[in-house]
Amino acid sequence: MPKKPQEWQLQRGVKMSSEAAAEVAKIACALKSLSVYTGLVFDRDDCPEELRKEVDEGVAAIDKLFIW
């Protein structure tokens, strides 16, 4: 039996089609994964500050769209 697609819960006031939400969610999940990865790299001295800032800003933007 085919798996039912994930229904993403949007923040109050955010409106988009379920198809668009599914595509944006793919990006959001990738960004969350990058956030976890960079969190692990933060313990190392060679993590660029620009990378941390970009990831943090991206995660904050995604949090405005979806309820996790």
NORCORUR-V261634 format. One record per pair of residues at least 12 apart in sequence whose C-alpha atoms are under 7 Angstrom apart, sorted by the first residue. I is the first residue (numbers start at 1). J is the second residue. D is the distance in whole Angstrom. If there is no record, write none. Layout:
# NORCORUR-V261634
<<I,J,D> <I,J,D>>
This chain:
# NORCORUR-V261634
<<8,21,7> <9,66,6> <9,67,6> <10,65,6> <10,66,4> <10,67,6> <11,64,7> <11,65,5> <11,66,5> <11,67,6> <14,65,6> <28,62,6> <31,59,7> <32,59,7> <35,55,6> <38,52,7>>
